Amino acid sequence: MSIHHLNRQDFNQFMVPVFAPAQFIPVRGQGSRLWDQDDKEYIDFAGGIAVNALGHAHPIAVNALIEQGQKLWHIGNGYTNEPVLALAKQLVDHTFADKVFFCNSGAEANEAALKLARKIGLSKNKSKIVAFNNAFHGRTLFTVTAGGQPKYSQDFAPLPAGIEHVAFNDLNAAAAVIDDQTCAVIVEPIQGEGGVLPADLEFLKGLRRLCDETGAVLIFDEVQTGVGRTGALYAYMNTGVVPDILTTAKALGGGFPIGAMITTDQYANVFVVGDHGTTYGGNPLACAVAGAVFNFINTADVLDGVKQRSQQFIDELEQLNHTYAVFQEIRGQGLLLGCVLRPEYAGKAKDIVTLAGAEGLLALIAGPNVVRFTPSLVISEQEISEGLQRFGRALSQFVAVHQ
Ligand SMILES: *Cc1c(COP(=O)(O)O)cnc(C)c1O
């Protein structure tokens, strides 16, 4: 049987039903364009949820994959390898960190960060983790409990204990719970899944101060904001606030699964041999691709380009909104942008994304009220404009239906 006979019905038949994918099935991509089984073309403003930082089939990533694929795929952590050492050095050279732990996903990076924080606090009886409402940190039981959306964790009780949530961007609320028993505070510099909501600068500075005063570690979850997404290599670099532990994944491999937790020597050395581990983490294939992607993105050319594209995106979105008046706010940073629906359209973000799909545009939601865009960091000006024209047609239909 040819795989081209498979269709969306087969998803319903064979797949555990935790996702509700679009009706069409993309089969190939090039840059910021995709084609489905019927050869219909799409412009990709979703980027695989902030993952495909260089778009699809970028020669930098493809060549790294092929070259490493012919040498060594996997060897396990009983041996180290050259690509993993090169990537660790790149991350250390270009961030606050001294050491790196590699894994395969954002959730695993946060799992490692939270376990490290618990071990750091162990000798001082500090085990409380402070996290924020609406946060998203992944789907393992520990990370989904640290996340601030009870609908994702409540069916899986008993949940890991010792995690407290307070309102995001509310420094007084944070100050009321961060105390001598607190081992860690975990925060996204911009809440991604929670609605593309940036942290206030004063909030992040205040968390840094509270952590310093109480001896808690500050963890920045940069799984979505990292690797150039905001126009800086990492979003913390826009803030002047330096975390103790940072987690990165999504764009890190440009589409090849990889995650990492990075930290300083002081904290890294609290873990000793056997404390934590992984079979695939640091695998040569993933690290070779990530190394090539990281090198390419970490240049003034690409990072400044993100800021320019961001401005174009926002300007053209605002023009569209001038015509259709669907959104009350366009927010975010770099190429992590959220369009917040006006109250009369509450809950309808998914409807807009479905209409956009029919018009040949991939977009995302971030909760029920926000349409989210996380395109390739090197998408062309022309593709931004063309994609937004398609988005405009979707908005036109949306308002026609809701009049
Ligand atoms: C996507 C995301 C995660 C989880 O990453 P996975 O690779 O899906 O495990 C964690 N934190 C943030 C901020 C994310 O956006």
The ligand as a MOL file (V3000), in Angstrom:
LIG
                    3D

  0  0  0     0  0            999 V3000
M  V30 BEGIN CTAB
M  V30 COUNTS 15 15 0 0 0
M  V30 BEGIN ATOM
M  V30 1 C 6.4730 23.7920 24.1030 0
M  V30 2 C 6.8960 24.2340 25.4540 0
M  V30 3 C 7.3130 23.3050 26.4280 0
M  V30 4 C 7.2540 21.8180 26.1990 0
M  V30 5 O 8.1120 21.3990 25.1800 0
M  V30 6 P 7.9080 19.9400 24.5430 0
M  V30 7 O 9.0360 19.8190 23.5620 0
M  V30 8 O 6.5540 19.8910 23.9350 0
M  V30 9 O 8.0350 18.9710 25.6630 0
M  V30 10 C 7.7610 23.7860 27.6370 0
M  V30 11 N 7.8010 25.1010 27.8890 0
M  V30 12 C 7.4120 26.0240 26.9830 0
M  V30 13 C 7.5010 27.4760 27.3180 0
M  V30 14 C 6.9370 25.6180 25.7430 0
M  V30 15 O 6.5290 26.5250 24.8570 0
M  V30 END ATOM
M  V30 BEGIN BOND
M  V30 1 1 1 2
M  V30 2 1 2 3
M  V30 3 2 2 14
M  V30 4 1 3 4
M  V30 5 2 3 10
M  V30 6 1 4 5
M  V30 7 1 5 6
M  V30 8 2 6 7
M  V30 9 1 6 8
M  V30 10 1 6 9
M  V30 11 1 10 11
M  V30 12 2 11 12
M  V30 13 1 12 13
M  V30 14 1 12 14
M  V30 15 1 14 15
M  V30 END BOND
M  V30 END CTAB
M  END
